[in-house]
Amino acid sequence: MARRAAHGSLARLKRPITIAGGGLAGLSLAIALRRRGLHVTVLEAGHYPRHRVCGEFISGVSEETLRALGIADLFDDAHHHVSLAWHDRGRCFLTDKLPAPALGISRFALDERLRERFTGRGGELHTGTRARPEAADGFVWAAGRRPRPGRWIGLKAHVRITTTADLEMHSGSNGYAGLAGVEDGWTNVCGLFLLDREIPAKGADLLPAYLEAGGSTRLAAAIRAAEWREGSFSSVAGFELGPQPAVPGLLCVGDAESMIPPFTGNGMSMAFQAAERALDPLAAWSEGRQSWQETRVLIQDRLRKGFRRRLMAAALLHRALLHSGIRAAFGSLAETGILPFRPLLPLVR
Ligand SMILES: Cc1cc2nc3c(=O)[nH]c(=O)nc-3n(C[C@H](O)[C@H](O)[C@H](O)COP(=O)(O)OP(=O)(O)OC[C@H]3O[C@@H](n4cnc5c(N)ncnc54)[C@H](O)[C@@H]3O)c2cc1C
């Protein structure tokens, strides 16, 4: 009897949750928790709205997941991308259609909409606040990929440019870039390249310079000649793909847990899916129905099991994409019409 009473008073208490990182995983989780009436604080290092290095091409997330998080309507005016053209060093070797449309919306717009939804629902947001990863009850780490010495540089800008498909992929000897439409007629050009300190460029010119160095010379020239959206150029370096370094006892969601290679266009979907998978266990902890240790282990288990296969497949394909011989073989298969593009896609979803 006394035990039941204690359980009841804990449930009424609704323990507060703090989320470090107001990106897609952090804010979507925070919004969903607010819908359950829980007290949520988000600590975000940056400010909104802001451009972020991201392909802004959302593929593989279901309407049900977005609805479960209470954010489906935020995508009402997003592009629905269907057609795809893949170029290698300027030569188009594959055109196809995606089995399901991908969403196109800039991070400038999306993160701001999420912020607005969260604060509009009574959530507490502290911007310009850099949190530290600490294993504490009720503390969720959604602060994205962990800064560490890495081989990659990510570059992006919005430009006015004509494309031949909703998504144009351009692979080269040093990485790859995707072009996809976002709002107001802008095309997001976003690339992931092997860091090369010999490339003689600075600032925004890094984007065309890296494309040029990888063999996409025509695209580089078109981008140099195009109109650029003011303030949209962004760059990031100093990170690694795949599982991120773990801090014992720290609950991580989104890229903070594992970062899938960007060519999949699935990282943002994974951030939303991770939020959905964390939602019930966090609500159960907040309402006093389970311990933090049980909650953390349950969420980590769900994320590992749910994402393991696609992370492994994506890591292998990513390596293949950077290998000139394998890219040439892909090209030949595509030209003879037997590249198994459609069967490959579900492996990274
Ligand atoms: C080059 C490139 C291209 C990509 N293209 C695509 C694509 O086309 N499609 C796709 O689905 N995915 C793409 N991704 C991946 C996608 O951007 C991520 O998977 C997604 O942003 C993960 O969301 P997140 O919320 O986990 O992390 P983030 O969106 O990175 O959010 C983390 C947040 O935490 C904040 N933060 C960081 N440190 C702290 C701290 N100490 N304290 C408080 N706040 C902190 C950051 O400011 C940020 O707001 C791409 C990634 C790269 C690098």
The ligand as a MOL file (V3000), in Angstrom:
LIG
                    3D

  0  0  0     0  0            999 V3000
M  V30 BEGIN CTAB
M  V30 COUNTS 53 58 0 0 0
M  V30 BEGIN ATOM
M  V30 1 C 28.0410 17.6380 -45.2920 0
M  V30 2 C 26.8090 17.0900 -44.6440 0
M  V30 3 C 25.6680 16.8910 -45.4210 0
M  V30 4 C 24.5190 16.3420 -44.8530 0
M  V30 5 N 23.4180 16.1580 -45.6370 0
M  V30 6 C 22.3140 15.5750 -45.1170 0
M  V30 7 C 21.1660 15.3670 -45.9210 0
M  V30 8 O 21.0760 15.7650 -47.0740 0
M  V30 9 N 20.1270 14.7120 -45.3550 0
M  V30 10 C 20.1370 14.2810 -44.0640 0
M  V30 11 O 19.1490 13.6830 -43.6220 0
M  V30 12 N 21.2010 14.5070 -43.2700 0
M  V30 13 C 22.2930 15.1400 -43.7600 0
M  V30 14 N 23.3620 15.3720 -42.9650 0
M  V30 15 C 23.3180 14.9230 -41.5650 0
M  V30 16 C 22.4100 15.7920 -40.7120 0
M  V30 17 O 22.8120 17.1400 -40.7850 0
M  V30 18 C 22.4840 15.3060 -39.2680 0
M  V30 19 O 22.3110 13.9160 -39.2270 0
M  V30 20 C 21.4230 15.9650 -38.3930 0
M  V30 21 O 21.6190 17.3540 -38.3600 0
M  V30 22 C 21.5020 15.4000 -36.9790 0
M  V30 23 O 20.6860 16.1280 -36.1100 0
M  V30 24 P 21.1100 16.3220 -34.5880 0
M  V30 25 O 20.0040 17.0540 -33.9530 0
M  V30 26 O 21.5530 15.0310 -34.0280 0
M  V30 27 O 22.4140 17.2210 -34.6400 0
M  V30 28 P 22.5380 18.7370 -35.1130 0
M  V30 29 O 21.5190 19.0740 -36.1150 0
M  V30 30 O 23.9890 18.9040 -35.4490 0
M  V30 31 O 22.1930 19.5720 -33.8090 0
M  V30 32 C 23.0620 19.6280 -32.7180 0
M  V30 33 C 22.8040 20.9420 -31.9960 0
M  V30 34 O 23.5630 20.9600 -30.7960 0
M  V30 35 C 24.1620 22.2350 -30.6360 0
M  V30 36 N 25.3350 22.0390 -29.7920 0
M  V30 37 C 26.5500 21.5420 -30.1240 0
M  V30 38 N 27.3500 21.4640 -29.0370 0
M  V30 39 C 26.6090 21.9220 -28.0020 0
M  V30 40 C 26.8570 22.0670 -26.6130 0
M  V30 41 N 28.0400 21.7170 -26.0640 0
M  V30 42 N 25.8720 22.5650 -25.8160 0
M  V30 43 C 24.6770 22.9300 -26.3400 0
M  V30 44 N 24.3880 22.7990 -27.6510 0
M  V30 45 C 25.3340 22.2900 -28.4640 0
M  V30 46 C 24.4650 22.6940 -32.0530 0
M  V30 47 O 24.5820 24.0920 -32.1160 0
M  V30 48 C 23.2240 22.1580 -32.7880 0
M  V30 49 O 22.1880 23.1030 -32.7920 0
M  V30 50 C 24.5250 15.9700 -43.4760 0
M  V30 51 C 25.6510 16.2040 -42.6890 0
M  V30 52 C 26.7740 16.7610 -43.2760 0
M  V30 53 C 27.9960 17.0020 -42.4140 0
M  V30 END ATOM
M  V30 BEGIN BOND
M  V30 1 1 1 2
M  V30 2 1 2 3
M  V30 3 2 2 52
M  V30 4 2 3 4
M  V30 5 1 4 5
M  V30 6 1 4 50
M  V30 7 2 5 6
M  V30 8 1 6 7
M  V30 9 1 6 13
M  V30 10 2 7 8
M  V30 11 1 7 9
M  V30 12 1 9 10
M  V30 13 2 10 11
M  V30 14 1 10 12
M  V30 15 2 12 13
M  V30 16 1 13 14
M  V30 17 1 14 15
M  V30 18 1 14 50
M  V30 19 1 15 16
M  V30 20 1 16 17
M  V30 21 1 16 18
M  V30 22 1 18 19
M  V30 23 1 18 20
M  V30 24 1 20 21
M  V30 25 1 20 22
M  V30 26 1 22 23
M  V30 27 1 23 24
M  V30 28 2 24 25
M  V30 29 1 24 26
M  V30 30 1 24 27
M  V30 31 1 27 28
M  V30 32 2 28 29
M  V30 33 1 28 30
M  V30 34 1 28 31
M  V30 35 1 31 32
M  V30 36 1 32 33
M  V30 37 1 33 34
M  V30 38 1 33 48
M  V30 39 1 34 35
M  V30 40 1 35 36
M  V30 41 1 35 46
M  V30 42 1 36 37
M  V30 43 1 36 45
M  V30 44 2 37 38
M  V30 45 1 38 39
M  V30 46 1 39 40
M  V30 47 2 39 45
M  V30 48 1 40 41
M  V30 49 2 40 42
M  V30 50 1 42 43
M  V30 51 2 43 44
M  V30 52 1 44 45
M  V30 53 1 46 47
M  V30 54 1 46 48
M  V30 55 1 48 49
M  V30 56 2 50 51
M  V30 57 1 51 52
M  V30 58 1 52 53
M  V30 END BOND
M  V30 END CTAB
M  END
